[in-house]
Amino acid sequence: MSKHRKAFFTSWSMPDPAKNYVPLPKGIYRIGLSGEEIAIYGYLFSLENENYQCWPSYETIGKAVHMSKRTVMKYVALLEEKHLIRTERTEVIRKDGMKYNGTLRYTIAPFREAEDYYHQKQLERLELEAEKHRAQKELGRRDAEFIPAEGTA
């Protein structure tokens, strides 16, 4: 290896993982999220403070993840429905006392809540499928036993 090349590799330092990366929960890929949901969740996760909160506008999120404001609004609602985040409206009070709507306050929920919610929904879906299967089986059994009366066919 040449001196120049060796100097390049030895002078190059690895980025500090604690400052430059956001570790997402491993289970995020097992709870049925779309790529858009993961992108927005990851962005919010990267902004959270020590209280697990952040305050970006829909526009700011959209610019960061390359989505329109309306698309961001849709996926934020889905993340909230899936128990990954909570949102609260905020107010801004100007010096003259006028109140204005602020941005949403996002709170990143404990990931366990989202996992539990996902598993509960999966269980409900399976129970519904089992009930449909039992009903179809019962209807099939009744059709096999049905014998029309004379003169009614």
C-alpha positions in Angstrom: 0.0 0.0 0.0 1.4 3.4 -0.9 2.3 6.0 1.7 -0.4 8.3 0.5 -3.1 5.7 0.6 -2.0 4.5 4.1 -2.1 8.0 5.4 -5.6 8.5 4.0 -6.9 5.4 5.8 -5.2 6.1 9.1 -6.3 9.7 9.2 -9.9 8.9 8.5 -11.9 8.4 11.6 -15.1 6.5 12.0 -18.2 8.6 12.9 -19.4 8.4 16.5 -22.4 6.1 16.4 -24.0 7.8 19.4 -24.0 11.1 17.5 -24.6 10.1 13.9 -27.0 7.2 14.0 -30.4 6.4 15.4 -30.9 2.9 16.6 -34.5 1.9 15.9 -36.2 -1.0 17.8 -35.4 -4.3 16.1 -39.1 -5.2 16.1 -40.1 -2.3 13.9 -39.8 -4.5 10.9 -42.1 -7.2 12.4 -45.2 -5.2 13.1 -46.5 -4.7 9.6 -45.4 -1.1 8.9 -45.0 0.4 5.5 -41.7 2.0 4.3 -43.4 5.4 4.7 -44.4 4.7 8.3 -40.9 3.5 9.1 -39.3 6.6 7.5 -41.5 9.0 9.5 -41.2 7.0 12.7 -37.4 7.0 12.3 -37.3 10.7 11.7 -39.4 11.4 14.7 -37.3 9.0 16.7 -34.1 10.9 15.7 -35.6 14.2 17.0 -36.9 13.0 20.3 -35.5 14.6 23.5 -34.9 13.0 26.9 -38.7 13.0 27.4 -39.3 11.2 24.1 -40.9 14.3 22.6 -40.3 16.5 19.6 -42.2 19.2 17.7 -41.6 19.2 14.0 -44.2 20.5 11.6 -45.8 18.3 8.9 -43.8 20.3 6.4 -40.5 19.7 8.2 -41.2 16.0 8.3 -42.2 16.0 4.7 -39.0 17.7 3.6 -36.9 15.2 5.6 -38.6 12.1 4.2 -39.5 13.5 0.8 -43.3 13.3 1.2 -46.1 15.9 0.8 -47.7 17.4 3.9 -50.9 15.4 3.2 -49.0 12.2 3.0 -47.2 12.9 6.2 -50.5 13.7 7.9 -51.9 10.3 6.7 -48.9 8.3 8.0 -48.7 10.2 11.3 -52.3 9.2 11.9 -51.5 5.6 11.1 -48.5 5.6 13.5 -50.7 7.0 16.2 -53.4 4.4 15.5 -50.7 1.7 15.8 -49.6 3.0 19.2 -46.1 4.0 18.1 -46.6 7.7 18.8 -49.0 10.1 20.6 -49.7 13.6 19.3 -51.0 16.6 21.2 -51.9 20.0 19.8 -49.9 22.9 21.1 -50.5 26.7 21.3 -48.2 29.6 20.7 -49.0 32.8 22.7 -47.4 35.8 21.2 -46.1 38.8 23.2 -49.4 40.7 22.4 -51.4 37.8 24.0 -52.8 36.3 20.8 -53.0 32.5 20.7 -52.2 30.6 17.6 -52.1 26.9 16.8 -48.6 25.5 17.3 -47.1 22.3 15.8 -48.0 18.9 17.1 -46.1 17.6 20.1 -45.1 14.1 19.2 -44.3 11.6 22.0 -42.6 8.4 21.1 -44.5 5.6 22.9 -42.8 2.6 24.5 -42.3 0.2 21.6 -43.8 -2.6 23.7 -47.2 -0.9 23.4 -47.0 -1.0 19.6 -46.0 -4.7 19.6 -48.8 -5.6 22.0 -51.3 -3.7 19.8 -50.0 -5.4 16.7 -50.3 -8.9 18.3 -53.8 -8.1 19.6 -54.9 -7.1 16.1 -53.4 -10.3 14.7 -55.3 -12.3 17.3 -58.6 -10.6 16.5 -58.0 -11.2 12.7 -57.3 -14.9 13.4 -60.4 -15.2 15.6 -62.5 -13.6 12.9 -61.1 -16.0 10.3 -61.8 -19.0 12.5 -65.4 -17.8 13.1 -65.9 -17.4 9.3 -64.5 -20.9 8.8 -66.9 -22.3 11.4 -69.9 -20.5 9.9 -69.0 -21.8 6.4 -68.6 -25.3 7.7 -72.0 -25.1 9.4 -73.6 -23.8 6.3 -72.1 -26.7 4.3 -73.3 -29.2 6.8 -76.8 -27.8 6.7 -76.9 -27.8 2.9 -76.0 -31.5 3.0 -78.9 -32.2 5.3 -81.5 -30.1 3.5 -84.1 -32.2 1.7 -86.8 -30.1 0.0 -90.4 -31.2 0.7 -92.3 -32.9 -2.1 -93.6 -30.4 -4.7 -91.5 -27.5 -3.6 -88.6 -27.8 -6.0 
